[in-house]
Amino acid sequence: LIPLLRTQFFIVMGLVDAIPMIAVGLGLYVMFAVA
């Protein structure tokens, strides 16, 4: 039970940590695509 929770925790933390990078990447892509 504990390893499963730990794995899910790390996956969630990884996604939360990646959200800003994804947002920046999408922002740059849209900026260059529109421009």
ABEGO torsion letter per residue (X at the ends): XAAAAAAAAAAAAAAAAAAAAAAAAAAAAAAAAAX
